[in-house]
Amino acid sequence: MKICPTCNQTYSDESLNFCLNDGGALNPVNDENLSQQTVIMGQAPATNPKTVFTNQPVSQPNWGASQAVVIQPPKKKSKAWIWILGIVALLVIFGGIGLVGLIGLVAISGSDETTENKSPQKSPNKPESVTVTKDDFSNWERFSNDDASGEFSNGEYKLQSKKVRFFYVVVTPNLNFKTSNSTTTVTARNSNGVETETGYGLIIHSDPDNALTKDYAFLIDSAKQSYRIVKHLDNKETTEVSWTRFPAIRSGTQTNEIQVKDENGKMSFFINGQFATSTTDSIGYKDGVVGIYAGDGIPIAFSNLQIGK
């Protein structure tokens, strides 16, 4: 296998000596050039800002309405009053039972109820512990070209596309960061706090050798406090979930925690610990890895990348 040192495109045809993309001389693949991240730029599909929020099901609220719905399970009502009535009846019938005994029984009953609510038994089908792999971005590639730049400073990796309505993606080749049946989390910050039409955020299920050929992106815009979900297939971006307002997103330049939990192809999306939505993986690429996405010429600072299995 050979690799282009300019665009990182790899070729399995050993007879090729020059890159088909930029004409650069190809080098043999080795551990050093495989350790670099795959970077690729794409153009976002055309959208009309005036109608971007109108293509929603009738049952959904409009742009100004909140779609953040957190459903909590109903609290179990205490059954301590049943104990009290029963024991009072015994007192009436038999007498001689002290008040201390009554209080003790009620307290035990209440304690059992609380323990059940706060510490449910773990399912035998679920693992007792979760293995978390972390990456602080300090070893990610530093680069700058006509299309984008990536640099690490002050504990953050800043990725910036240099063209409006274009986005740039950086994907890790580290196979320890496969996102299938995992919980993937990253912290992102809009350095300028201005609106972005493309958004920024987390890539999951990406091919480490060919970014944007099969993956999903969970993107946010802190200025509008909204999120969207897109799918990349054969370098084409299509919308899975249109821009949706979500007040749990911290506005402006504040940090936001973006998380995707994949369970056998069912993807659940969270922002700052709050459930946003879910969808099903129609690609089914089990060996995909994590990446990051930034667009519209805005520097986005990423930190605290984690994969939990």
N, C-alpha and C positions, 0 to 999 in steps of 0.2 A: 504494500500500500504506500502511496505517496501523498504528500500534503503541500499545499501552496503556502509559503511563509507570509504572503501578503493578505489573502482573504481567508486562510485556514480551510479552504475547500479540500476534501480528501478524494483520492481516486484509487480504485482497486485495479485499474488497468496499468500494469507495470510498463507497457510500451509507451505511455504518455510521458513526455518530458517537460511540457509547458502547460500552465493552467488555462482552462477553456474560458475562464471568466476575465482574467486580466493579463494573460500572456506571460506571467511570471514563471521562472524556472522552478520545477517541482523538486522537493527534497524527500528522501525516505522518511517514513514515519518512525519516530522513536519516543522514548518516555518523556523527553524534554518538550517536544512540540505537541504531544498529546495532553500535557498538563495545562495548556492554555484554554481559556474559556471560549466557547463558540459564540461569536457575535454576529448579529444579522440585523439589517434594517428593513422595515417594511412601511408601506403607506397605508394609512387608515382608510377604510371605505368612506365614500362621500356621504355626508349627512347634512340635513338642513336643521340648523339650530332652532328654527321657529317651530318645527314639527317633530323634533326628536322625541318629545314626551307624549305625543298624541297617539303613537302606535302602541297602545296598551289595551289589554282587555277591558271591557266596560266595567267589570266588577272592581278594577283597581282604582284607587284615588288618583286625582290629578297631581301635577307637579308640586303644588303648594301643600298637599296633604301628607301627613306622616304615614309611612308604611312600616314603621318599626312596631311590631307587635310581639310582646313577650308574654307567652302563656305560662303561667305557673300552675302546677297541679294543686287542686284544692286541698286545704289542710284537713287532716282527719279530725273529726270532732271527738273530744275526749268523752270516754264512756265512764268517767269516774262517778257521775251521778247515779249510774245503775248500781254500783257498789254501795253508795251511800244509802239509797232507798232500801236495798236488800238487807243491809246490816241494821238499819233502823228498824225494819220489820222484825228481825231476829231479837233486837233489844226489847221491842214491845212484847214479843211472845215469851221469850225466855228470861229477859232481864239479866242483870249482873255483869254485862260486858262493859268494860271501862271505856272512857272517851279516848284514852291513849291508844288502845287497840284500833279504834275506828280511824283515827288520824294516820296510823301506821299503814293500814290497808289502802287508804286513799293515796298516800304518798307513793307506795310501791306501784299501784296501778298507773299513776301519772308518770312515774319514772319509766316504766315499760313502754308507754306510748311515745314518750320523747325519744327514747333510744331507737325505736323503730323508725321514726321519721328522719332522724339525723344520721343514723348509721345503718343503712340497709345492708343486708347481707350481699356479698359479691356473687355474681353469677358464676357458676363453675365453668362456663364456657368462655369467660373472659380472663385474660392474663392478670396475674396478681400485680405486675409492675410494667412500666412503660420505659423502653430504652429511648433516650433522647440524644440525637447527634446535633452538635451545634457548629456554627460557622460565623465568625465575626467579620468576614469579608476582607480581612487584612491580606490574604494571599490572592485575591482576585486581580485580574489583569488591569494594569494601568495603561490607558491608551488615549490617543487624541487623533482624530482625522477630520475630514471635511464634513462627515455626517454626524459624528457623536464623539463623546469623551467619557472616560471613566477614571476616577481617581479615589484614593482612600486617604482620609484625613479626619482627625479628631474622633476616631472610632466609627466613622460612617463611610460607606461607599457611595459616591455621588455619580449617578449615571444621567447623562443629558444628551438628548438628540439636539441637533443644531438647526433643524428645519421645522417650521410650523406645519401641523397636520401630518407629520411623519413620526413614527415611533422607533425605538431602538431596543433590542432585546439582548441580554447577556445570559447565557445558559452554562451551568457548571458541568464539567465532564466527570465529576466525582460520583461514582456509582453508589456511594453510601447515602446519597441524597435522592434515592428513588422515592417517588411520591405515591405510588400505588399502595393502598391499604395503610396509609400513614396520615398523620396530622402535620401539615406543613404550615409554619408560622414565620412571618417576617414583619419588622417594624419599618414603616416608610414615612417620610416627611417631605412635604412640598416646600422647598427652600424659599420660594418667592410668595407663596400663598395665593397665586393668581389662578384663574380658571384654566382648565385644560380640556380640550374637546376629545382627545384620545384617552386621557386618564393615565394612571400609573399604578403599578402593583406587582402581583405575584403570578408567575408562570408555573403550571404543574403539568406533569405527564409529557414533558418535552423530550424529543430525540436529542441526545447529547452531541451527536455528530451533525445533525441537520435541523437546526432550530426553525420553528414556524411550519414544519411539515406535518406535525400532529401534536397539538397541545391545547390547553385551556388557559385563559388569563382572567384573573379576578382583579378588577381595576376600580379605583376610587377617584373622586375629585373632591378634595377637602373644601374648596371654595364654594361648591354647590351642595356639599354634604350628600353626595350621591355615589352609587356604585353601578357597575355594569359587568357582564360576563361575556367573553367572546371566545370563539373557537378558531384555531388556525389549522388548516388542512391544505397541504400542498402550496404553502406560501400565500394562501388566501384567508383573510380575516372575515368571519361572519359573526353576527350578533346572536348570542344565546339568550341573554336577558338585557333589555334596553336600560338606559339610564333610569335609575330608581332612587328617589330621595330616601335617605336613611339618617335620622337625626343623631344616631349613635356615633357617627363620624365626627371627629373633632375638626373644627374649622381652621382655616388659615394655614399657618406654618406649624401647627402642633403635630406631634407624632400620632400615628394610627397603627394599631396592630391588625394585620390582615392574616386571616387563617382559612385554610381549606382542609376539611377532613374527608378522606376518601375511604369508603367501606364497600369493597367489592363492586366498584363502579358507581355507587351513589355518592355524589359530592355535596357536602354541606358547607356553606360559606358563612364565616363569622367576621365581624369587625368590632374590635375592642371588647371581645368576649360576648357580644350580642349576636344571636342567630339572625342572618339576613334572608337566605333562601337556600334552596337545594335544587339539584338537577342530576341527570344521569349521564354518565360517560358513554357516548356513542362510538368513540374511537377504539377504546379497549387496548391502549398501548401500555402494557404492564411494566415495561422497563424504562418508562419516562422519568426524567429528573427535573429538578427545580431550576427556575430562572427568574429574572426580574425584567420589568418593562417600564419604559419612560417615554413620554412623547411631548410634542408641541414646543420643543426648545426650552423646557423648564428643568432645572437641575433637581433631581429627586434623590434624597439621602436615604440609604437603606442600612439597616443594622439588625442584629439579633436574629439571624436565620436559624431555624430549628426544624428538625424532622423527628417526630415521635412515632414509634412503632410499638 
